[in-house]
Amino acid sequence: MEEDKIIVGLDIGTTKICVLVGRKNVHGKLEVLGMGKSVSDGVVRGMVTNIDKTAIAIEKAVKEAEDSAHIDINVVNVGIAGRHIKSMLHRGSITREAVDEEITVEDVAKLTSDMHRMVTPPGSEIIHAMPQNYTVDYEEGIKDPVGMSGVKLEADFHIITAKTSAIKNVYKCIKRAGLEVDNLILEPLSSSLAVLSDEEKEAGVCLVDIGGGTVDIAIFYDSIIRHTAVLPFGGNIITADIKQGCMVMEHQAELLKTKFGRAIAEEAGTNEIITIPGLKSRPSKEISLRNLAFIIEARMEEIIELIYTEIVTSGFHDKLAAGVVVTGGGSQLQYVKQLFEYITRLDTRIGYPNEHLGKGKLEEVKSPMHATGVGLVLAGFKALDYREEYYRASKGAASVAAKKSKKKDKQSSDFFRRILNKTKGLLIDDYDGRQGY
């Protein structure tokens, strides 16, 4: 039963580590059973820099989530981000031997699995190989080739690579915390599952996830992911500006940003003043909210302009009918939506992970800052669905082959066994790309 399956998402962020435990209810909505959070001391700009500190923080968040959900956690779906993330386009092809039979799920899986063996720059490896449009016997523009007849199967792939050392560091942290990794997923892809609708992906949309240390970007068009990027800065850089500009402590700067910060200075009154405690034996300090807004606006303009440059570079600027969806903790800054619309000239909305959530006791998960965590749980369910469908398709095909001859049955079973072994850890993108992820 769908409601008996439980998936755990682990978001290793720059400012926080968050663990979400979820299951699907009878209506297919995600029910969050528990959540755990801890301060992320060992992560800088999305990359693990201190394994021991990160492992301890993961253990703390997992323990809190276990107590909240009343379960034991052993396996997690983990997100990855950082400036080391790169993307490229590559074309792959296979020539089928069974020319008289229809193209199967196994043929598509083989084509995708071949992409994971392509040569990458030294020190990097492929984490996602997402098919875009397929070509069958030189007939282009096919979204789903399964069931068609053809000899040569080709596809354009969106390849995402990550630094090998960064991946190993993530795995080391999780192993030291006593956990195993089920799927390693690019964070903007996870966020897109939580906050984007199918209509937006078809019309053309740019997802912008503003985290503490990175800004993750994912562009979708015609229901296919077209471009991904990670910018090496986020909300922490705004906090640093406030700390320096207002001459306050870092935790005070963070509170000023989250409680009183505005992305547009004109929206702050000239007479609005906030008083904060001074240091030991020193008087309290008064800070003008208009000056605070000027500091925030200057940095936000710079960030949005870099995001806009990335959108233009992708070549899809004029195809984003659904505009921009901003999520993550940085999206909660007041008037950030209006500033995005002013600079990019694109319709903008704030992305909340509410559409896929059912009723639950944890209202906090509906915040944009938990979009990645919710998406990681959803990604785990999609991977589970793919494996079950793949198994059924393989089992059905093997059954058909068995009726032909015992010899062919043995060959077919051996073939499927080899394919399943190769694709045991197949990521969700292998399936989602084919379906129009």
WOWO-V520706 format. One record per backbone hydrogen bond with DSSP energy under -0.5 kcal/mol. NH is the residue of the N-H (numbers start at 1). CO is the residue of the C=O. If there is no record, write none. Layout:
BEGIN
NH&CO ; NH&CO
END
This chain:
BEGIN
4&1 ; 5&2 ; 7&22 ; 9&20 ; 10&77 ; 11&9 ; 11&18 ; 12&10 ; 13&11 ; 13&16 ; 17&38 ; 18&11 ; 19&36 ; 20&9 ; 21&34 ; 22&7 ; 23&31 ; 24&2 ; 24&5 ; 25&29 ; 28&25 ; 30&356 ; 31&23 ; 32&30 ; 33&21 ; 33&31 ; 34&21 ; 36&19 ; 38&17 ; 40&15 ; 41&39 ; 44&47 ; 47&44 ; 49&42 ; 50&42 ; 54&50 ; 55&51 ; 56&52 ; 57&53 ; 58&54 ; 59&55 ; 60&56 ; 61&57 ; 62&58 ; 63&59 ; 64&60 ; 65&61 ; 66&62 ; 67&63 ; 68&64 ; 69&65 ; 70&66 ; 71&66 ; 74&72 ; 76&180 ; 77&8 ; 78&76 ; 78&183 ; 79&10 ; 80&185 ; 81&46 ; 83&45 ; 85&82 ; 86&161 ; 88&159 ; 90&157 ; 92&155 ; 94&153 ; 96&94 ; 96&151 ; 99&97 ; 101&98 ; 103&148 ; 108&104 ; 109&105 ; 110&106 ; 111&107 ; 112&108 ; 113&109 ; 114&110 ; 115&111 ; 115&112 ; 116&112 ; 117&114 ; 118&115 ; 124&121 ; 125&162 ; 127&160 ; 128&160 ; 130&158 ; 131&129 ; 132&156 ; 134&142 ; 135&154 ; 136&139 ; 137&135 ; 137&152 ; 139&136 ; 140&138 ; 142&134 ; 143&141 ; 147&103 ; 148&145 ; 153&94 ; 153&151 ; 154&135 ; 154&152 ; 155&92 ; 156&133 ; 157&90 ; 157&155 ; 158&130 ; 159&88 ; 159&157 ; 160&128 ; 161&86 ; 162&125 ; 164&123 ; 167&163 ; 168&164 ; 169&165 ; 170&166 ; 171&167 ; 172&168 ; 173&169 ; 174&170 ; 175&171 ; 176&172 ; 177&173 ; 178&175 ; 179&174 ; 180&74 ; 182&76 ; 182&180 ; 183&76 ; 185&78 ; 185&183 ; 187&80 ; 189&186 ; 190&186 ; 191&187 ; 192&188 ; 193&189 ; 194&190 ; 195&191 ; 196&192 ; 201&197 ; 202&198 ; 203&199 ; 204&200 ; 205&220 ; 206&323 ; 207&205 ; 207&218 ; 208&325 ; 209&216 ; 210&208 ; 210&327 ; 211&209 ; 211&214 ; 215&231 ; 216&209 ; 216&214 ; 217&229 ; 218&207 ; 219&227 ; 220&205 ; 221&224 ; 222&202 ; 223&201 ; 224&221 ; 226&219 ; 227&219 ; 229&217 ; 231&215 ; 233&231 ; 235&211 ; 236&212 ; 237&234 ; 238&234 ; 239&235 ; 240&236 ; 241&237 ; 242&238 ; 243&239 ; 244&240 ; 245&241 ; 246&242 ; 247&243 ; 248&243 ; 253&249 ; 254&250 ; 255&251 ; 256&252 ; 257&253 ; 258&254 ; 259&255 ; 260&255 ; 260&256 ; 261&256 ; 261&257 ; 263&334 ; 267&264 ; 268&265 ; 272&269 ; 273&271 ; 274&287 ; 276&285 ; 282&279 ; 285&276 ; 287&274 ; 289&272 ; 290&272 ; 292&288 ; 293&289 ; 294&290 ; 295&291 ; 296&292 ; 297&293 ; 298&294 ; 299&295 ; 300&296 ; 301&297 ; 302&298 ; 303&299 ; 304&300 ; 305&301 ; 306&302 ; 307&303 ; 308&304 ; 309&305 ; 310&306 ; 311&307 ; 312&308 ; 313&309 ; 314&310 ; 315&311 ; 315&312 ; 316&311 ; 319&316 ; 320&317 ; 321&203 ; 321&319 ; 322&204 ; 323&320 ; 324&347 ; 325&206 ; 326&324 ; 326&349 ; 327&208 ; 328&368 ; 330&210 ; 331&328 ; 332&329 ; 333&330 ; 334&261 ; 336&333 ; 339&335 ; 340&336 ; 341&337 ; 342&338 ; 343&339 ; 344&340 ; 345&341 ; 349&324 ; 351&326 ; 352&350 ; 354&352 ; 355&352 ; 357&354 ; 358&30 ; 363&361 ; 365&362 ; 366&363 ; 367&364 ; 370&367 ; 371&368 ; 374&370 ; 375&371 ; 376&372 ; 377&373 ; 378&374 ; 379&375 ; 380&376 ; 381&377 ; 382&378 ; 383&379 ; 384&380 ; 385&381 ; 386&382 ; 387&383 ; 388&384 ; 389&385 ; 390&386 ; 391&387 ; 392&388 ; 393&389 ; 394&390 ; 395&391 ; 396&392 ; 397&393 ; 398&394 ; 399&395 ; 400&396 ; 401&397 ; 402&398 ; 403&399 ; 403&400 ; 404&400 ; 404&401 ; 405&401 ; 409&405 ; 410&406 ; 411&407 ; 412&408 ; 413&409 ; 414&410 ; 415&411 ; 416&412 ; 417&413 ; 418&414 ; 419&415 ; 420&416 ; 421&417 ; 422&418 ; 423&419 ; 424&421 ; 426&423 ; 430&427 ; 431&428 ; 432&428 ; 433&429 ; 435&431 ; 436&432 ; 436&433 ; 437&432
END
